[in-house]
């Protein structure tokens, strides 16, 4: 007998898009639109053109990214932004190398629609090739002023950076912001078991290594995020 998965589970694992609203050529969770627009408006008043670089990605899209990296079709980078030679790694270590910057399909916060990558479009030319790398957001980078402004203002509009600090899991991503309330409501519905079933029924490369090591992976790369600060 086929059992239909609850809509909330489908949403948090990237297998449904019923929770999304189209905005600025992207899709975000319907419940965060007003807060995002308020953040964007405040940024504009401060002299920034806060623009969405990436938002919702479904399970299929995240799987393509994952598989292409696992197979060496797309490069995998370390924290020094050097390409990792995956041919020298076993399957478990390949997965760990990938998860430094690319989430495990089924557990990506981009599935939620509450998380997005942003940059300051006004800080670069129209033909600038966006990289979403640390040097763009740190001192001397084109988006450092926006990054500093976000440090002070994100929480005022209900957002934070889940990957602001290096906690030994996902590398710091200063471009990645998340809606505090709505992301937490959805993240709380994810579990190891939900993720296990999602991956078990997938065509992910390295699936056996992932499932055999899921408890450690889940703790290190899924729930291991920076805490959000309260306003004031």
C-alpha positions as CSV (number, residue, x, y, z in Angstrom):
1,X,0.0,0.0,0.0
2,X,1.4,3.4,-0.9
3,X,1.4,5.9,1.9
4,X,1.2,9.6,0.8
5,X,3.8,11.7,2.6
6,X,2.5,14.7,4.6
7,X,2.8,17.9,2.6
8,X,5.1,19.4,5.3
9,X,7.6,16.6,4.9
10,X,7.5,17.0,1.1
11,X,8.2,20.7,1.6
12,X,11.2,20.4,3.9
13,X,12.8,17.7,1.8
14,X,12.4,19.7,-1.4
15,X,9.8,17.4,-3.0
16,X,7.0,20.0,-3.0
17,X,6.7,23.6,-3.9
18,X,3.2,24.4,-2.7
19,X,4.6,26.6,0.1
20,X,6.3,29.1,-2.3
21,X,5.5,32.4,-3.9
22,X,7.1,33.9,-7.1
23,X,9.1,37.0,-6.4
24,X,11.8,38.8,-8.4
25,X,12.4,35.8,-10.7
26,X,12.9,33.6,-7.6
27,X,10.6,31.6,-5.2
28,X,10.4,32.1,-1.5
29,X,8.2,30.8,1.3
30,X,4.9,32.7,1.2
31,X,5.2,33.5,4.9
32,X,8.5,35.4,4.6
33,X,7.7,37.7,1.6
34,X,6.7,40.8,3.6
35,X,9.8,40.5,5.9
36,X,12.1,40.1,3.0
37,X,10.7,43.1,1.1
38,X,11.1,45.2,4.3
39,X,14.7,44.1,4.6
40,X,15.3,44.9,0.9
41,X,13.7,48.3,1.3
42,X,15.8,49.2,4.3
43,X,19.0,48.0,2.5
44,X,18.0,50.3,-0.4
45,X,17.7,53.3,1.9
46,X,21.2,52.4,3.2
47,X,22.6,52.5,-0.4
48,X,22.5,48.8,-1.2
49,X,20.7,46.9,-4.0
50,X,20.1,43.7,-2.1
51,X,19.4,41.1,-4.7
52,X,18.6,37.4,-4.6
53,X,21.2,35.2,-6.1
54,X,19.7,31.9,-5.2
55,X,16.6,30.8,-3.3
56,X,14.5,27.7,-3.5
57,X,16.1,24.6,-4.9
58,X,14.1,21.4,-5.1
59,X,15.4,17.9,-4.3
60,X,16.0,17.1,-8.0
61,X,18.1,20.2,-8.6
62,X,20.1,19.6,-5.4
63,X,20.6,16.0,-6.4
64,X,22.0,17.1,-9.8
65,X,24.5,19.4,-8.1
66,X,25.5,16.7,-5.6
67,X,25.9,13.9,-8.2
68,X,27.9,16.1,-10.6
69,X,30.3,17.0,-7.7
70,X,30.5,13.4,-6.6
71,X,31.4,12.2,-10.1
72,X,33.9,15.0,-10.6
73,X,31.9,16.8,-13.3
74,X,31.7,19.9,-11.1
75,X,34.6,21.0,-8.9
76,X,34.6,20.6,-5.1
77,X,36.4,23.3,-3.1
78,X,38.0,23.3,0.3
79,X,38.1,26.2,2.7
80,X,41.1,27.6,0.9
81,X,39.1,27.7,-2.3
82,X,41.3,25.0,-3.8
83,X,39.9,22.2,-5.9
84,X,39.8,18.9,-4.0
85,X,41.1,15.8,-5.7
86,X,38.2,13.4,-5.1
87,X,40.0,10.5,-6.7
88,X,42.1,10.2,-3.6
89,X,39.1,10.0,-1.2
90,X,36.8,7.1,-0.2
91,X,33.0,7.6,-0.6
92,X,32.5,8.9,2.9
93,X,35.2,11.5,2.6
94,X,33.9,12.5,-0.8
95,X,30.5,13.3,0.8
96,X,32.2,15.2,3.6
97,X,34.2,17.3,1.1
98,X,31.1,18.1,-0.9
99,X,29.0,19.1,2.2
100,X,31.4,21.8,3.1
101,X,29.6,24.0,0.5
102,X,26.8,21.9,-0.9
103,X,24.0,20.6,1.2
104,X,22.9,17.0,1.2
105,X,19.8,16.7,-0.9
106,X,16.8,16.3,1.4
107,X,18.5,18.4,4.1
108,X,19.3,21.6,2.2
109,X,17.9,24.7,3.8
110,X,17.2,26.0,0.3
111,X,14.4,23.4,0.1
112,X,12.5,25.4,2.8
113,X,12.0,28.6,0.8
114,X,13.0,30.4,3.9
115,X,16.7,30.7,3.0
116,X,18.3,32.6,0.2
117,X,21.7,33.9,-1.0
118,X,22.0,37.6,-1.5
119,X,24.5,40.2,-2.9
120,X,24.7,43.9,-3.6
121,X,24.0,44.3,-7.3
122,X,24.9,48.0,-7.1
123,X,28.5,47.1,-6.0
124,X,29.4,45.4,-9.3
125,X,29.0,45.8,-13.0
126,X,26.2,44.1,-14.9
127,X,28.7,41.7,-16.4
128,X,30.2,40.7,-13.1
129,X,30.4,36.9,-12.6
130,X,29.0,36.2,-9.1
131,X,31.0,33.5,-7.3
132,X,29.5,33.5,-3.8
133,X,32.9,33.0,-2.2
134,X,34.2,34.3,1.1
135,X,36.5,36.8,-0.5
136,X,33.6,38.7,-2.0
137,X,32.0,39.3,1.4
138,X,35.1,39.8,3.6
139,X,37.0,43.1,3.9
140,X,38.1,44.3,0.6
141,X,35.5,42.4,-1.3
142,X,32.7,44.1,-3.3
143,X,30.0,42.9,-1.0
144,X,31.8,43.6,2.3
145,X,29.8,46.8,3.0
146,X,26.5,45.0,2.5
147,X,27.8,42.1,4.7
148,X,28.6,44.6,7.5
149,X,25.2,46.2,7.2
150,X,23.5,42.8,7.4
151,X,25.5,42.0,10.6
152,X,23.7,44.9,12.2
153,X,20.3,44.8,10.6
154,X,19.3,41.2,9.7
155,X,17.7,40.4,13.0
156,X,15.5,43.6,12.9
157,X,13.7,42.0,10.0
158,X,13.5,38.5,11.3
159,X,16.5,37.0,9.5
160,X,19.9,35.6,10.5
161,X,22.9,33.8,9.1
162,X,22.8,30.0,9.9
163,X,26.4,29.6,8.5
164,X,28.0,32.7,9.9
165,X,30.6,30.9,11.9
166,X,32.9,27.9,11.3
167,X,31.4,25.2,13.6
168,X,33.2,22.3,11.9
169,X,30.4,21.5,9.5
170,X,29.3,23.7,6.6
171,X,31.8,26.4,5.9
172,X,30.9,30.0,6.7
173,X,28.6,31.5,4.0
174,X,28.1,35.2,4.6
175,X,25.8,35.4,1.6
176,X,23.3,32.9,3.0
177,X,20.4,34.4,5.1
178,X,17.5,32.6,6.7
179,X,14.1,33.7,8.1
180,X,14.4,32.9,11.8
181,X,10.8,32.0,12.7
182,X,9.6,30.2,9.5
183,X,12.8,28.2,9.0
184,X,12.7,27.0,12.6
185,X,9.1,25.8,12.2
186,X,10.1,23.7,9.2
187,X,13.5,22.5,10.4
188,X,11.8,21.2,13.6
189,X,9.9,18.8,11.4
190,X,13.0,17.3,9.8
191,X,14.5,14.2,11.5
192,X,17.2,11.6,10.8
193,X,14.4,9.1,9.9
194,X,12.7,11.5,7.5
195,X,16.0,12.2,5.8
196,X,17.0,8.5,5.7
197,X,13.8,7.5,3.9
198,X,14.2,10.4,1.5
199,X,17.7,9.4,0.5
200,X,17.0,5.7,0.5
201,X,14.5,6.2,-2.3
202,X,16.8,8.5,-4.3
203,X,19.5,8.0,-7.0
204,X,22.2,9.9,-5.1
205,X,25.8,9.1,-5.7
206,X,27.4,7.8,-2.6
207,X,24.0,6.8,-1.2
208,X,25.3,3.8,0.7
209,X,28.0,5.8,2.4
210,X,25.5,8.5,3.3
211,X,23.0,6.1,4.9
212,X,25.7,4.2,6.8
213,X,27.0,7.4,8.3
214,X,23.8,9.4,8.5
215,X,23.8,10.0,12.3
216,X,27.2,11.6,12.2
217,X,26.4,13.5,9.0
218,X,23.1,14.8,10.4
219,X,24.8,16.1,13.6
220,X,27.7,17.7,11.8
221,X,26.1,19.2,8.7
222,X,22.4,19.5,9.2
223,X,21.6,20.6,12.8
224,X,25.0,22.2,13.4
225,X,24.2,25.8,12.6
226,X,25.0,29.2,14.1
227,X,22.4,30.4,16.7
228,X,20.4,33.4,15.9
229,X,20.7,36.5,18.0
230,X,17.7,38.3,19.5
231,X,17.1,41.9,18.4
232,X,18.7,44.4,20.8
